C-alpha cells in the first residue's frame, strides 16, 4: 500500500480551508458529506473526465477531514462534539 501523494494532500487541505471560509460552522457536515459522495458517484457512473472525478473525490475527503477535526454540531449532545452519544 502506498501513501497519499503530497499534491493530493495539499489539494485536500486547500479545499478544507476554502470550505471553512465559505461555511465556517460545523452544522450540517454529515449532509454535506452525503451530497459530495453523491456527486462523486454521479461523476464515476457517468464516466466523467478524470480531473472532474478527482475534484469530487477531493471535496469528499475535505468534508470528511472537517468531520474528523470539527465534528458535526447537529449530532453533538450538549453542543460539543466530545459529548456526542
C-alpha positions as CSV (number, residue, x, y, z in Angstrom):
1,X,0.0,0.0,0.0
2,X,1.4,3.4,-0.8
3,X,1.0,6.7,1.0
4,X,-1.2,9.5,-0.3
5,X,0.8,11.8,-2.5
6,X,1.7,15.3,-1.3
7,X,-0.1,17.0,-4.1
8,X,-3.3,15.2,-3.2
9,X,-3.0,16.1,0.5
10,X,-2.2,19.7,-0.4
11,X,-5.4,19.8,-2.6
12,X,-7.5,18.3,0.2
13,X,-6.0,20.9,2.7
14,X,-6.7,23.7,0.3
15,X,-10.3,22.5,-0.1
16,X,-10.8,22.3,3.7
17,X,-9.5,25.9,4.1
18,X,-11.8,27.1,1.2
19,X,-14.8,25.3,2.8
20,X,-14.1,26.7,6.2
21,X,-14.1,30.2,4.8
22,X,-17.3,29.7,2.9
23,X,-19.1,27.6,5.6
24,X,-17.4,28.4,8.9
25,X,-19.8,26.5,11.2
26,X,-19.7,22.7,11.6
27,X,-23.5,22.2,11.3
28,X,-24.8,20.0,8.5
29,X,-21.4,18.4,7.8
30,X,-22.9,14.9,7.5
31,X,-25.4,16.3,5.0
32,X,-22.6,17.9,3.1
33,X,-20.6,14.7,3.1
34,X,-23.6,12.7,1.7
35,X,-24.1,15.3,-1.0
36,X,-20.5,15.2,-2.0
37,X,-20.4,11.4,-2.1
38,X,-23.5,11.5,-4.4
39,X,-21.7,14.0,-6.7
40,X,-18.6,11.7,-6.8
41,X,-20.8,8.6,-7.5
42,X,-22.6,10.5,-10.3
43,X,-19.3,11.6,-11.9
44,X,-18.0,8.0,-11.7
45,X,-21.2,6.4,-13.1
46,X,-21.3,9.0,-15.9
47,X,-17.6,8.2,-16.7
48,X,-16.8,11.9,-16.4
49,X,-13.2,13.1,-17.1
50,X,-10.5,12.1,-14.5
51,X,-10.0,15.7,-13.4
52,X,-13.7,16.1,-12.5
53,X,-13.7,12.8,-10.6
54,X,-10.6,13.9,-8.7
55,X,-12.2,17.2,-7.9
56,X,-15.3,15.5,-6.5
57,X,-13.1,13.0,-4.5
58,X,-11.1,15.8,-3.0
59,X,-14.3,17.5,-1.9
60,X,-15.5,14.3,-0.2
61,X,-12.1,14.0,1.6
62,X,-12.3,17.6,2.7
63,X,-15.7,17.2,4.3
64,X,-14.5,14.0,5.9
65,X,-11.5,15.9,7.3
66,X,-13.8,18.6,8.7
67,X,-15.9,16.0,10.4
68,X,-12.8,14.4,11.9
69,X,-11.5,17.7,13.2
70,X,-14.7,19.6,14.0
71,X,-17.4,17.0,14.3
72,X,-21.0,17.9,13.2
73,X,-22.9,20.1,15.6
74,X,-26.2,18.5,14.6
75,X,-25.1,15.3,16.2
76,X,-23.4,16.7,19.3
77,X,-25.1,16.2,22.6
78,X,-25.0,19.4,24.5
79,X,-23.4,21.3,21.6
80,X,-19.9,19.9,21.8
81,X,-18.5,17.1,19.7
82,X,-17.0,15.2,22.6
83,X,-20.3,14.8,24.3
84,X,-22.0,13.1,21.3
85,X,-23.5,9.7,22.2
